[in-house]
């Protein structure tokens, strides 16, 4: 809704379809907890699996991280990679099937890890080299049965407001 409100070109009456398949990763018992301490343990588990884990930007990182969360969760409710990807893939298949031949532009708004994984799984040559910035834009084009990455992690759309010195000076009479 916010994106549509800011978009000056697109009609405002576009139907928004909320899709549970594109929600954030489910972290089970860890939902809502401070993640800083958890990531140390995730890294420890992921590194111990095959020794190839090099952090959040390695090609296998997401698989290893999600599997580690599942392993760490005392109830094993957290999604492992396969559970996560099966959910997301079902949503993608449905969206692609509905819109493949329409020449429409489809906007998917989701969590950074979900978006990063969609791109990683759809585009074989895509290598994860950075985390996604909040509210960044990545563009994937589907043509002739293949996905093409046209943009990744763009943030040029952010409004940069010049701050006037006058606006930042405090008027001492207003301070109580």
C-alpha positions as CSV (number, residue, x, y, z in Angstrom):
1,X,0.0,0.0,0.0
2,X,2.8,2.4,0.8
3,X,4.6,1.6,-2.5
4,X,1.4,2.2,-4.4
5,X,0.8,5.5,-2.6
6,X,4.3,6.7,-3.6
7,X,4.1,5.4,-7.2
8,X,3.0,8.2,-9.5
9,X,2.6,6.1,-12.6
10,X,0.6,3.0,-11.5
11,X,-3.1,3.0,-11.0
12,X,-4.1,3.2,-7.4
13,X,-6.8,0.5,-7.7
14,X,-4.4,-2.4,-8.3
15,X,-5.5,-5.4,-6.3
16,X,-3.0,-6.4,-3.6
17,X,-2.8,-10.1,-3.1
18,X,-1.3,-11.2,0.2
19,X,0.5,-14.4,-0.2
20,X,1.6,-16.4,2.8
21,X,4.2,-18.2,0.7
22,X,6.3,-15.1,0.6
23,X,6.4,-14.4,4.3
24,X,9.6,-14.2,6.3
25,X,11.4,-17.4,7.3
26,X,9.7,-19.0,10.4
27,X,12.3,-19.2,13.2
28,X,10.2,-21.3,15.5
29,X,11.0,-20.9,19.2
30,X,13.4,-18.0,18.3
31,X,10.7,-15.8,16.9
32,X,10.8,-12.3,18.5
33,X,14.1,-13.0,20.3
34,X,17.3,-10.9,20.0
35,X,19.1,-12.5,17.2
36,X,22.7,-11.4,18.0
37,X,23.5,-14.3,20.3
38,X,21.7,-16.8,18.1
39,X,23.7,-16.0,15.0
40,X,27.0,-17.0,16.8
41,X,25.5,-20.5,17.5
42,X,24.1,-20.7,13.9
43,X,27.6,-19.9,12.6
44,X,29.1,-22.5,14.8
45,X,26.7,-25.2,13.7
46,X,26.9,-24.2,10.0
47,X,30.7,-24.2,10.0
48,X,30.9,-27.6,11.6
49,X,28.8,-29.3,8.9
50,X,31.2,-29.2,6.1
51,X,33.8,-26.6,6.8
52,X,32.8,-24.5,3.8
53,X,30.6,-22.0,5.5
54,X,32.0,-18.6,5.1
55,X,29.2,-16.5,6.5
56,X,25.9,-14.9,5.3
57,X,27.2,-14.3,1.7
58,X,28.4,-17.7,0.8
59,X,26.4,-19.7,-1.8
60,X,25.3,-22.4,0.7
61,X,24.9,-20.0,3.6
62,X,21.1,-19.9,3.6
63,X,20.7,-23.6,3.4
64,X,23.2,-24.1,6.2
65,X,21.7,-21.3,8.4
66,X,18.1,-22.4,8.1
67,X,19.0,-26.0,8.8
68,X,21.0,-24.8,11.9
69,X,18.0,-22.9,13.2
70,X,15.9,-26.0,12.8
71,X,18.5,-28.1,14.7
72,X,18.9,-25.5,17.4
73,X,15.1,-25.0,18.0
74,X,14.2,-27.2,21.0
75,X,10.9,-28.1,19.4
76,X,12.3,-28.2,15.8
77,X,9.5,-25.9,14.7
78,X,11.8,-23.5,12.8
79,X,11.8,-24.0,9.1
80,X,14.7,-25.8,7.6
81,X,15.8,-24.8,4.1
82,X,13.7,-27.4,2.3
83,X,10.5,-26.5,4.2
84,X,11.2,-22.8,3.5
85,X,11.9,-23.3,-0.1
86,X,9.0,-25.6,-0.8
87,X,6.6,-22.9,0.6
88,X,8.2,-20.1,-1.4
89,X,8.5,-22.2,-4.6
90,X,4.8,-23.0,-4.5
91,X,4.0,-19.3,-4.4
92,X,6.4,-18.5,-7.2
93,X,5.0,-21.3,-9.4
94,X,1.5,-20.0,-8.9
95,X,2.5,-16.4,-9.7
96,X,4.4,-17.4,-12.7
97,X,1.6,-19.7,-14.0
98,X,-0.9,-16.8,-13.6
99,X,1.2,-14.1,-15.2
100,X,3.8,-15.8,-17.5
101,X,2.1,-14.9,-20.8
102,X,0.7,-11.5,-19.7
103,X,3.7,-9.2,-20.1
104,X,2.7,-7.7,-16.7
105,X,5.1,-6.4,-14.2
106,X,4.6,-8.2,-10.8
107,X,5.8,-6.7,-7.6
108,X,6.7,-9.1,-4.7
109,X,7.3,-7.4,-1.4
110,X,8.9,-9.7,1.2
111,X,11.7,-10.2,3.7
112,X,15.3,-9.8,2.6
113,X,16.2,-13.5,3.2
114,X,13.2,-14.6,1.3
115,X,13.9,-12.4,-1.6
116,X,17.6,-13.3,-1.6
117,X,16.7,-17.0,-1.7
118,X,14.2,-16.5,-4.5
119,X,16.8,-14.9,-6.7
120,X,19.4,-17.5,-5.7
121,X,17.2,-20.4,-6.6
122,X,15.8,-18.9,-9.8
123,X,19.1,-17.6,-11.3
124,X,21.8,-20.3,-11.4
125,X,24.7,-17.8,-12.0
126,X,23.6,-15.5,-9.1
127,X,26.2,-15.5,-6.3
128,X,25.3,-14.0,-3.0
129,X,27.9,-11.3,-2.3
130,X,26.0,-9.1,0.1
131,X,22.9,-8.9,2.4
132,X,19.9,-7.0,1.0
133,X,19.4,-3.5,2.3
134,X,16.0,-2.8,3.9
135,X,13.5,-1.5,1.2
136,X,15.9,-2.2,-1.6
137,X,14.7,-3.2,-5.0
138,X,15.8,-6.2,-7.0
139,X,14.5,-6.9,-10.5
140,X,14.1,-10.3,-12.2
141,X,12.8,-10.6,-15.7
142,X,11.3,-13.8,-17.0
143,X,11.8,-14.3,-20.7
144,X,11.8,-17.4,-22.9
145,X,11.7,-19.7,-20.0
146,X,14.6,-18.2,-18.2
147,X,15.1,-15.7,-15.4
148,X,17.4,-12.8,-15.8
149,X,18.7,-10.6,-12.9
150,X,18.4,-7.0,-14.0
151,X,19.0,-5.3,-10.7
152,X,20.0,-6.4,-7.2
153,X,19.8,-4.5,-3.9
154,X,19.1,-1.1,-5.5
155,X,18.4,1.8,-3.1
156,X,18.5,4.8,-5.5
157,X,14.8,5.3,-5.0
158,X,15.3,6.5,-1.4
159,X,14.4,10.1,-1.0
160,X,17.4,12.1,0.0
161,X,16.3,15.2,1.8
162,X,18.7,18.1,2.1
163,X,18.8,19.4,5.6
164,X,18.7,23.2,5.9
165,X,20.8,24.6,8.7
166,X,17.9,26.8,9.6
167,X,15.7,23.7,10.2
168,X,18.2,22.1,12.5
169,X,19.0,25.1,14.7
170,X,17.0,25.0,17.9
171,X,15.0,28.1,18.8
172,X,16.0,28.5,22.5
173,X,12.6,30.0,23.2
174,X,10.9,26.7,22.3
175,X,12.8,24.7,24.9
176,X,11.0,24.4,28.1
